[in-house]
Every structure is written in C-alpha cells, then in structure tokens.
Amino acid sequence: MKISVLGTGAVGRVYAAKLAELGHDVMIGTRDISKTLKSNQKDPQGNPPFSVWHTAHPAVRVGSLPEAAGFGDIVINALLAKSALSALEALRSDLDGKILVDITNAMDFSTGFPPTFFIVNTDSLGEQIQRALPDTKVVKTLNTVSALIQTDPYLVASGDHHVFLSGNDADAKTRVMEILRMYGWQHILDLGDITTSRGVEMYMALWARLYPVLNTPFNIKIQTGK
Ligand SMILES: NC(=O)c1ccc[n+]([C@@H]2O[C@H](COP(=O)([O-])OP(=O)(O)OC[C@H]3O[C@@H](n4cnc5c(N)ncnc54)[C@H](OP(=O)(O)O)[C@@H]3O)[C@@H](O)[C@H]2O)c1
C-alpha cells in the first residue's frame, strides 16, 4: 500500500519506519525538503537530525507536504498539533477522497508540563480537521498512547489494552483498523462518528497526569461488567 506520513518529528519517524518495515511504499512529508535533509540540528525533543534517521531508513521517500499528501492512499497526520489545521487546509485538494489518519492532540506545552488544551468540551481537533476537509475521510485514532506504543502495542502488557477509533466513514475506519492490526493492536473500540474525538482528546488530561507518576510506557484497558 502507498502510505504517507506528514511531519518529520518523533511520531512521523516512528510511523514511517514501521510502515516501511511492514513492506509499504512510504513517503514522509516535510515543509522544506532541502532544509530538513541538510539540517544537522537535533529536533526540539533532542532526537538526532532527520538526515541521521533517513540514512538508517533509506527506503522511505521524502517529499514536500503536497507531494506526500498526494502520494499515499492513506495519509497520516503527524504534524505539530497547533499548526496541523492550517497546514492541512492548504493541502485540501491533495487530500480530497483520501483517508486521513489523525493522531494529533490539541495540547500546548509552551508553558511546560502539564500541558494546557486549546480545543475542549464542544469541539475537538479531529472535528475541526474533518470540517476543514469535507471531502477527506478523517479517522481519529492512536492519539491516546505515546508514539512507540502506537506502532508497537506489545510494549505494554503483551498488547492486552485498548485503542479507539472515531470517524464518519465506516469503510475508512475498516481500512485504518487493518493498519492497527498490522501494528499488533488486538483491542480496537470504534466509538462512533468524528464527534467522539472529544472523548479521546480530553482523555489526554488524565494521560498527562499519569505520565509523570508512572514514568514507564502505559495504556488503558477497558473492562465491563459483562
Ligand atoms: N509524541 C507522542 O508520543 C505523541 C502521542 C500522541 C499523539 N501525538 C501527536 O503527534 C503529532 C506529532 O508529534 P511530534 O512529537 O512528532 O511533533 P513535533 O515534533 O512537535 O512536530 C511534528 C512535525 O510537524 C512539522 N511542523 C512543525 N511546525 C509546523 C508548522 N508551523 N506547519 C506545518 N508543520 C509543522 C515539523 O515537520 P517538518 O519540520 O518536517 O515540516 C515537525 O517535525 C502531534 O500533533 C502530537 O499531538 C504525539
């Protein structure tokens, strides 16, 4: 399958590497190809320069954001959350008819940890992206776990924990579920339409409190009375 990942941060790299390892034809999209490939600076989280990562993953194509948006049958949004909406609006025609997997969280770390949330209660980033891209099938998923767990659920409790799906298009959710299963997810809960993104995005307020307390990879498991 042709899959694109938008954004060359920690999350974008994890996704691109994993999907290429699984045998997919992968393009990672960046705002400025030449700057990104030439930079010898670590990223803001202290990860090695992109060029170091790319040398280790030569099968991953590198393109501009419009090239990457046009390349994949499925496109993964791994952009900086605060900039994602405006960046995606500019790609609207490239993304028409495609499935866009949205893993972003409307979290603002500019005043440190814990983060604040810039969209809450009656809206979500998933919904805003779907409204901005009416001809794209947005599927919100994986935002509730950290990057390494997203593509390797076995890092926690042999994968015996949950991930969620939100989106308006049933077929798109089925396609995204196939990717989640390829990653190894066993428990996938479809919450309903894209408005259910509010729940998974606002869960991150609890995630941000668990993170410093647990200080180890973690996720939630849903158990019922049945
Ligand atoms: N980190 C996690 O464990 C985790 C977990 C769940 C969800 N998420 C979500 O995953 C997304 C990516 O996380 P990350 O840690 O990889 O983010 P990041 O490093 O802060 O940013 C990702 C990429 O966004 C691009 N970018 C930055 N500013 C931009 C702008 N003004 N316009 C367009 N693109 C811009 C950059 O790519 P280029 O420089 O190549 O253009 C950057 O590498 C975030 O939205 C986050 O909420 C992260």
PDBQT file of the ligand as one rigid body, heavy atoms in Angstrom, charges set to zero:
ROOT
HETATM    1  N1  LIG A 301       4.863  12.318  20.836  1.00  0.00    +0.000 N 
HETATM    2  C1  LIG A 301       3.932  11.442  21.165  1.00  0.00    +0.000 C 
HETATM    3  O1  LIG A 301       4.214  10.434  21.849  1.00  0.00    +0.000 OA
HETATM    4  C2  LIG A 301       2.520  11.655  20.692  1.00  0.00    +0.000 A 
HETATM    5  C3  LIG A 301       1.494  10.824  21.154  1.00  0.00    +0.000 A 
HETATM    6  C4  LIG A 301       0.195  11.007  20.664  1.00  0.00    +0.000 A 
HETATM    7  C5  LIG A 301      -0.036  11.989  19.726  1.00  0.00    +0.000 A 
HETATM    8  N2  LIG A 301       0.983  12.798  19.311  1.00  0.00    +0.000 N 
HETATM    9  C6  LIG A 301       0.710  13.817  18.305  1.00  0.00    +0.000 C 
HETATM   10  O2  LIG A 301       1.514  13.534  17.166  1.00  0.00    +0.000 OA
HETATM   11  C7  LIG A 301       1.846  14.746  16.493  1.00  0.00    +0.000 C 
HETATM   12  C8  LIG A 301       3.322  14.723  16.165  1.00  0.00    +0.000 C 
HETATM   13  O3  LIG A 301       4.076  14.646  17.356  1.00  0.00    +0.000 OA
HETATM   14  P1  LIG A 301       5.633  15.002  17.352  1.00  0.00    +0.000 P 
HETATM   15  O4  LIG A 301       6.107  14.855  18.736  1.00  0.00    +0.000 OA
HETATM   16  O5  LIG A 301       6.313  14.256  16.250  1.00  0.00    +0.000 OA
HETATM   17  O6  LIG A 301       5.513  16.548  16.959  1.00  0.00    +0.000 OA
HETATM   18  P2  LIG A 301       6.600  17.658  16.633  1.00  0.00    +0.000 P 
HETATM   19  O7  LIG A 301       7.955  17.049  16.531  1.00  0.00    +0.000 OA
HETATM   20  O8  LIG A 301       6.444  18.781  17.589  1.00  0.00    +0.000 OA
HETATM   21  O9  LIG A 301       6.120  18.182  15.207  1.00  0.00    +0.000 OA
HETATM   22  C9  LIG A 301       5.919  17.304  14.136  1.00  0.00    +0.000 C 
HETATM   23  C10 LIG A 301       6.298  17.959  12.824  1.00  0.00    +0.000 C 
HETATM   24  O10 LIG A 301       5.375  18.985  12.485  1.00  0.00    +0.000 OA
HETATM   25  C11 LIG A 301       6.001  19.808  11.497  1.00  0.00    +0.000 C 
HETATM   26  N3  LIG A 301       5.720  21.213  11.816  1.00  0.00    +0.000 N 
HETATM   27  C12 LIG A 301       6.227  21.960  12.811  1.00  0.00    +0.000 A 
HETATM   28  N4  LIG A 301       5.754  23.221  12.745  1.00  0.00    +0.000 NA
HETATM   29  C13 LIG A 301       4.926  23.244  11.692  1.00  0.00    +0.000 A 
HETATM   30  C14 LIG A 301       4.148  24.266  11.075  1.00  0.00    +0.000 A 
HETATM   31  N5  LIG A 301       4.146  25.518  11.543  1.00  0.00    +0.000 N 
HETATM   32  N6  LIG A 301       3.407  23.939   9.986  1.00  0.00    +0.000 NA
HETATM   33  C15 LIG A 301       3.426  22.681   9.476  1.00  0.00    +0.000 A 
HETATM   34  N7  LIG A 301       4.173  21.675  10.004  1.00  0.00    +0.000 NA
HETATM   35  C16 LIG A 301       4.892  21.954  11.093  1.00  0.00    +0.000 A 
HETATM   36  C17 LIG A 301       7.518  19.538  11.565  1.00  0.00    +0.000 C 
HETATM   37  O11 LIG A 301       7.896  18.786  10.408  1.00  0.00    +0.000 OA
HETATM   38  P3  LIG A 301       8.836  19.421   9.305  1.00  0.00    +0.000 P 
HETATM   39  O12 LIG A 301       9.876  20.248  10.022  1.00  0.00    +0.000 OA
HETATM   40  O13 LIG A 301       9.411  18.246   8.616  1.00  0.00    +0.000 OA
HETATM   41  O14 LIG A 301       7.977  20.239   8.426  1.00  0.00    +0.000 OA
HETATM   42  C18 LIG A 301       7.641  18.660  12.798  1.00  0.00    +0.000 C 
HETATM   43  O15 LIG A 301       8.695  17.760  12.707  1.00  0.00    +0.000 OA
HETATM   44  C19 LIG A 301       1.443  15.888  17.433  1.00  0.00    +0.000 C 
HETATM   45  O16 LIG A 301       0.328  16.536  16.891  1.00  0.00    +0.000 OA
HETATM   46  C20 LIG A 301       1.097  15.224  18.741  1.00  0.00    +0.000 C 
HETATM   47  O17 LIG A 301      -0.011  15.843  19.386  1.00  0.00    +0.000 OA
HETATM   48  C21 LIG A 301       2.234  12.649  19.773  1.00  0.00    +0.000 A 
ENDROOT
TORSDOF 0
